[in-house]
Amino acid sequence: MELLASYNEQVGALILGNAPQNAKYTSNQIQKEILHVFARNVQSSIRHEIGDARFCLIVDKARDESRKEQMVLVIRGQGYDGASNMRGEWNGLQALFINDCPYAYYVHCLAHQLQLALIATAREISDVHTFFQNFIFIINIVSASCKRNDELRAFQAATIEHLVDIGEIETVKRVNQVGGLQRPGDSRWSSHFKSICSLIKMYGATCLVLENIALDGSTYSQRGDAAFSFKLLMSFDFTFILHIMKDVMGITDMLCQALQQKSQDILNAMHLVTTTKTLIQKLRDDGWKTLLEEVTSFCKHQNIEVSDMDACFSSVGRSHRKQKSVTVEHHY
């Protein structure tokens, strides 16, 4: 309040020592009136900025940390996701806008379309689908309580301190900050990328937390889930898919971010799509050796046993005759 008063004399004349002694503003009615004043000021500012120019409305939603849907409105265009309550031809939000303004054309958000296409494609691959199921399971266990989050940050801080001491990382401002594991959103491919990067960064600390829960968990279910999650993290298969998804999503994330820029135009967007397809194809054609070296180095650093690439690969559902002709390297 003192800060606001220092910037605005009118506010300063009405608050703190200048305010009536019985003015506590705790009544529900008064608080609602204050919120309505804020809303009217925001609306007035938006109308003043837009003036007579053409505009459209973007409405989207995302889950917060408490897993509640939070809606966001951006006045740039009438572009929504593909949910029926948003794009419905008769009862959807876009139909309500068109009834009042026939020129408010609806466009399915291109960035959201890309997100949905990537998620749908990934889920068609059984190994990737299983990976993300296990991935979310691990994050939920480690982030289930404040105590576990505190343990995770403490282990990560100790790991960073050790790496700085041995000279593997440098102390640079805003680098090597201690964070936490991020949960991926149901339909947000970019959130999957951030989640994977956070797990790779805190892989060792996550393993330590799971080990502690497996030994000292208060219930048998906690100990069993933690032991299962720890085995997943210590498997080469999980580590390999973790890194390949990081590389693929790192490429597509640049396109997702670019499509959401306010100044983006259609010609540049088409060029970005072409570039993204080229980079993914290059990763597929020439990225195997680099990827395998990266995964192998990571596994050795985390004491994970590396699979023998020349061994015969065995999988559930394959006949023994077909298994002999497929190596582990060919499978990956």
Secondary structure as a PSIPRED ss2 file (coil, helix, strand):
# PSIPRED VFORMAT (PSIPRED V4.0)

   1 M C   1.000  0.000  0.000
   2 E H   0.000  1.000  0.000
   3 L H   0.000  1.000  0.000
   4 L H   0.000  1.000  0.000
   5 A H   0.000  1.000  0.000
   6 S H   0.000  1.000  0.000
   7 Y H   0.000  1.000  0.000
   8 N C   1.000  0.000  0.000
   9 E H   0.000  1.000  0.000
  10 Q H   0.000  1.000  0.000
  11 V H   0.000  1.000  0.000
  12 G H   0.000  1.000  0.000
  13 A C   1.000  0.000  0.000
  14 L C   1.000  0.000  0.000
  15 I C   1.000  0.000  0.000
  16 L H   0.000  1.000  0.000
  17 G H   0.000  1.000  0.000
  18 N H   0.000  1.000  0.000
  19 A C   1.000  0.000  0.000
  20 P C   1.000  0.000  0.000
  21 Q C   1.000  0.000  0.000
  22 N C   1.000  0.000  0.000
  23 A C   1.000  0.000  0.000
  24 K C   1.000  0.000  0.000
  25 Y C   1.000  0.000  0.000
  26 T C   1.000  0.000  0.000
  27 S C   1.000  0.000  0.000
  28 N H   0.000  1.000  0.000
  29 Q H   0.000  1.000  0.000
  30 I H   0.000  1.000  0.000
  31 Q H   0.000  1.000  0.000
  32 K H   0.000  1.000  0.000
  33 E H   0.000  1.000  0.000
  34 I H   0.000  1.000  0.000
  35 L H   0.000  1.000  0.000
  36 H H   0.000  1.000  0.000
  37 V H   0.000  1.000  0.000
  38 F H   0.000  1.000  0.000
  39 A H   0.000  1.000  0.000
  40 R H   0.000  1.000  0.000
  41 N H   0.000  1.000  0.000
  42 V H   0.000  1.000  0.000
  43 Q H   0.000  1.000  0.000
  44 S H   0.000  1.000  0.000
  45 S H   0.000  1.000  0.000
  46 I H   0.000  1.000  0.000
  47 R H   0.000  1.000  0.000
  48 H H   0.000  1.000  0.000
  49 E H   0.000  1.000  0.000
  50 I H   0.000  1.000  0.000
  51 G C   1.000  0.000  0.000
  52 D C   1.000  0.000  0.000
  53 A C   1.000  0.000  0.000
  54 R C   1.000  0.000  0.000
  55 F C   1.000  0.000  0.000
  56 C C   1.000  0.000  0.000
  57 L C   1.000  0.000  0.000
  58 I E   0.000  0.000  1.000
  59 V E   0.000  0.000  1.000
  60 D E   0.000  0.000  1.000
  61 K E   0.000  0.000  1.000
  62 A E   0.000  0.000  1.000
  63 R E   0.000  0.000  1.000
  64 D C   1.000  0.000  0.000
  65 E C   1.000  0.000  0.000
  66 S C   1.000  0.000  0.000
  67 R C   1.000  0.000  0.000
  68 K C   1.000  0.000  0.000
  69 E E   0.000  0.000  1.000
  70 Q E   0.000  0.000  1.000
  71 M E   0.000  0.000  1.000
  72 V E   0.000  0.000  1.000
  73 L E   0.000  0.000  1.000
  74 V E   0.000  0.000  1.000
  75 I C   1.000  0.000  0.000
  76 R C   1.000  0.000  0.000
  77 G C   1.000  0.000  0.000
  78 Q C   1.000  0.000  0.000
  79 G E   0.000  0.000  1.000
  80 Y C   1.000  0.000  0.000
  81 D C   1.000  0.000  0.000
  82 G C   1.000  0.000  0.000
  83 A C   1.000  0.000  0.000
  84 S H   0.000  1.000  0.000
  85 N H   0.000  1.000  0.000
  86 M H   0.000  1.000  0.000
  87 R H   0.000  1.000  0.000
  88 G C   1.000  0.000  0.000
  89 E C   1.000  0.000  0.000
  90 W C   1.000  0.000  0.000
  91 N C   1.000  0.000  0.000
  92 G C   1.000  0.000  0.000
  93 L H   0.000  1.000  0.000
  94 Q H   0.000  1.000  0.000
  95 A H   0.000  1.000  0.000
  96 L H   0.000  1.000  0.000
  97 F H   0.000  1.000  0.000
  98 I H   0.000  1.000  0.000
  99 N H   0.000  1.000  0.000
 100 D H   0.000  1.000  0.000
 101 C C   1.000  0.000  0.000
 102 P C   1.000  0.000  0.000
 103 Y C   1.000  0.000  0.000
 104 A C   1.000  0.000  0.000
 105 Y C   1.000  0.000  0.000
 106 Y C   1.000  0.000  0.000
 107 V C   1.000  0.000  0.000
 108 H C   1.000  0.000  0.000
 109 C C   1.000  0.000  0.000
 110 L H   0.000  1.000  0.000
 111 A H   0.000  1.000  0.000
 112 H H   0.000  1.000  0.000
 113 Q H   0.000  1.000  0.000
 114 L H   0.000  1.000  0.000
 115 Q H   0.000  1.000  0.000
 116 L H   0.000  1.000  0.000
 117 A H   0.000  1.000  0.000
 118 L H   0.000  1.000  0.000
 119 I H   0.000  1.000  0.000
 120 A H   0.000  1.000  0.000
 121 T H   0.000  1.000  0.000
 122 A H   0.000  1.000  0.000
 123 R H   0.000  1.000  0.000
 124 E C   1.000  0.000  0.000
 125 I C   1.000  0.000  0.000
 126 S H   0.000  1.000  0.000
 127 D H   0.000  1.000  0.000
 128 V H   0.000  1.000  0.000
 129 H H   0.000  1.000  0.000
 130 T H   0.000  1.000  0.000
 131 F H   0.000  1.000  0.000
 132 F H   0.000  1.000  0.000
 133 Q H   0.000  1.000  0.000
 134 N H   0.000  1.000  0.000
 135 F H   0.000  1.000  0.000
 136 I H   0.000  1.000  0.000
 137 F H   0.000  1.000  0.000
 138 I H   0.000  1.000  0.000
 139 I H   0.000  1.000  0.000
 140 N H   0.000  1.000  0.000
 141 I H   0.000  1.000  0.000
 142 V H   0.000  1.000  0.000
 143 S C   1.000  0.000  0.000
 144 A C   1.000  0.000  0.000
 145 S C   1.000  0.000  0.000
 146 C H   0.000  1.000  0.000
 147 K H   0.000  1.000  0.000
 148 R H   0.000  1.000  0.000
 149 N H   0.000  1.000  0.000
 150 D H   0.000  1.000  0.000
 151 E H   0.000  1.000  0.000
 152 L H   0.000  1.000  0.000
 153 R H   0.000  1.000  0.000
 154 A H   0.000  1.000  0.000
 155 F H   0.000  1.000  0.000
 156 Q H   0.000  1.000  0.000
 157 A H   0.000  1.000  0.000
 158 A H   0.000  1.000  0.000
 159 T H   0.000  1.000  0.000
 160 I H   0.000  1.000  0.000
 161 E H   0.000  1.000  0.000
 162 H H   0.000  1.000  0.000
 163 L H   0.000  1.000  0.000
 164 V H   0.000  1.000  0.000
 165 D H   0.000  1.000  0.000
 166 I C   1.000  0.000  0.000
 167 G C   1.000  0.000  0.000
 168 E C   1.000  0.000  0.000
 169 I C   1.000  0.000  0.000
 170 E C   1.000  0.000  0.000
 171 T C   1.000  0.000  0.000
 172 V C   1.000  0.000  0.000
 173 K C   1.000  0.000  0.000
 174 R C   1.000  0.000  0.000
 175 V C   1.000  0.000  0.000
 176 N C   1.000  0.000  0.000
 177 Q C   1.000  0.000  0.000
 178 V C   1.000  0.000  0.000
 179 G C   1.000  0.000  0.000
 180 G C   1.000  0.000  0.000
 181 L C   1.000  0.000  0.000
 182 Q C   1.000  0.000  0.000
 183 R C   1.000  0.000  0.000
 184 P C   1.000  0.000  0.000
 185 G C   1.000  0.000  0.000
 186 D C   1.000  0.000  0.000
 187 S C   1.000  0.000  0.000
 188 R C   1.000  0.000  0.000
 189 W H   0.000  1.000  0.000
 190 S H   0.000  1.000  0.000
 191 S H   0.000  1.000  0.000
 192 H H   0.000  1.000  0.000
 193 F H   0.000  1.000  0.000
 194 K H   0.000  1.000  0.000
 195 S H   0.000  1.000  0.000
 196 I H   0.000  1.000  0.000
 197 C H   0.000  1.000  0.000
 198 S H   0.000  1.000  0.000
 199 L H   0.000  1.000  0.000
 200 I H   0.000  1.000  0.000
 201 K H   0.000  1.000  0.000
 202 M C   1.000  0.000  0.000
 203 Y H   0.000  1.000  0.000
 204 G H   0.000  1.000  0.000
 205 A H   0.000  1.000  0.000
 206 T H   0.000  1.000  0.000
 207 C H   0.000  1.000  0.000
 208 L H   0.000  1.000  0.000
 209 V H   0.000  1.000  0.000
 210 L H   0.000  1.000  0.000
 211 E H   0.000  1.000  0.000
 212 N H   0.000  1.000  0.000
 213 I H   0.000  1.000  0.000
 214 A H   0.000  1.000  0.000
 215 L H   0.000  1.000  0.000
 216 D H   0.000  1.000  0.000
 217 G C   1.000  0.000  0.000
 218 S C   1.000  0.000  0.000
 219 T C   1.000  0.000  0.000
 220 Y H   0.000  1.000  0.000
 221 S H   0.000  1.000  0.000
 222 Q H   0.000  1.000  0.000
 223 R H   0.000  1.000  0.000
 224 G H   0.000  1.000  0.000
 225 D H   0.000  1.000  0.000
 226 A H   0.000  1.000  0.000
 227 A H   0.000  1.000  0.000
 228 F H   0.000  1.000  0.000
 229 S H   0.000  1.000  0.000
 230 F H   0.000  1.000  0.000
 231 K H   0.000  1.000  0.000
 232 L H   0.000  1.000  0.000
 233 L H   0.000  1.000  0.000
 234 M C   1.000  0.000  0.000
 235 S C   1.000  0.000  0.000
 236 F H   0.000  1.000  0.000
 237 D H   0.000  1.000  0.000
 238 F H   0.000  1.000  0.000
 239 T H   0.000  1.000  0.000
 240 F H   0.000  1.000  0.000
 241 I H   0.000  1.000  0.000
 242 L H   0.000  1.000  0.000
 243 H H   0.000  1.000  0.000
 244 I H   0.000  1.000  0.000
 245 M H   0.000  1.000  0.000
 246 K H   0.000  1.000  0.000
 247 D H   0.000  1.000  0.000
 248 V H   0.000  1.000  0.000
 249 M H   0.000  1.000  0.000
 250 G H   0.000  1.000  0.000
 251 I H   0.000  1.000  0.000
 252 T H   0.000  1.000  0.000
 253 D H   0.000  1.000  0.000
 254 M H   0.000  1.000  0.000
 255 L H   0.000  1.000  0.000
 256 C H   0.000  1.000  0.000
 257 Q H   0.000  1.000  0.000
 258 A H   0.000  1.000  0.000
 259 L H   0.000  1.000  0.000
 260 Q C   1.000  0.000  0.000
 261 Q C   1.000  0.000  0.000
 262 K C   1.000  0.000  0.000
 263 S C   1.000  0.000  0.000
 264 Q C   1.000  0.000  0.000
 265 D C   1.000  0.000  0.000
 266 I H   0.000  1.000  0.000
 267 L H   0.000  1.000  0.000
 268 N H   0.000  1.000  0.000
 269 A H   0.000  1.000  0.000
 270 M H   0.000  1.000  0.000
 271 H H   0.000  1.000  0.000
 272 L H   0.000  1.000  0.000
 273 V H   0.000  1.000  0.000
 274 T H   0.000  1.000  0.000
 275 T H   0.000  1.000  0.000
 276 T H   0.000  1.000  0.000
 277 K H   0.000  1.000  0.000
 278 T H   0.000  1.000  0.000
 279 L H   0.000  1.000  0.000
 280 I H   0.000  1.000  0.000
 281 Q H   0.000  1.000  0.000
 282 K H   0.000  1.000  0.000
 283 L H   0.000  1.000  0.000
 284 R H   0.000  1.000  0.000
 285 D H   0.000  1.000  0.000
 286 D H   0.000  1.000  0.000
 287 G C   1.000  0.000  0.000
 288 W H   0.000  1.000  0.000
 289 K H   0.000  1.000  0.000
 290 T H   0.000  1.000  0.000
 291 L H   0.000  1.000  0.000
 292 L H   0.000  1.000  0.000
 293 E H   0.000  1.000  0.000
 294 E H   0.000  1.000  0.000
 295 V H   0.000  1.000  0.000
 296 T H   0.000  1.000  0.000
 297 S H   0.000  1.000  0.000
 298 F H   0.000  1.000  0.000
 299 C H   0.000  1.000  0.000
 300 K H   0.000  1.000  0.000
 301 H H   0.000  1.000  0.000
 302 Q C   1.000  0.000  0.000
 303 N C   1.000  0.000  0.000
 304 I C   1.000  0.000  0.000
 305 E C   1.000  0.000  0.000
 306 V C   1.000  0.000  0.000
 307 S C   1.000  0.000  0.000
 308 D C   1.000  0.000  0.000
 309 M C   1.000  0.000  0.000
 310 D C   1.000  0.000  0.000
 311 A C   1.000  0.000  0.000
 312 C E   0.000  0.000  1.000
 313 F C   1.000  0.000  0.000
 314 S C   1.000  0.000  0.000
 315 S C   1.000  0.000  0.000
 316 V C   1.000  0.000  0.000
 317 G C   1.000  0.000  0.000
 318 R C   1.000  0.000  0.000
 319 S C   1.000  0.000  0.000
 320 H H   0.000  1.000  0.000
 321 R H   0.000  1.000  0.000
 322 K H   0.000  1.000  0.000
 323 Q H   0.000  1.000  0.000
 324 K C   1.000  0.000  0.000
 325 S C   1.000  0.000  0.000
 326 V C   1.000  0.000  0.000
 327 T E   0.000  0.000  1.000
 328 V H   0.000  1.000  0.000
 329 E H   0.000  1.000  0.000
 330 H H   0.000  1.000  0.000
 331 H H   0.000  1.000  0.000
 332 Y C   1.000  0.000  0.000
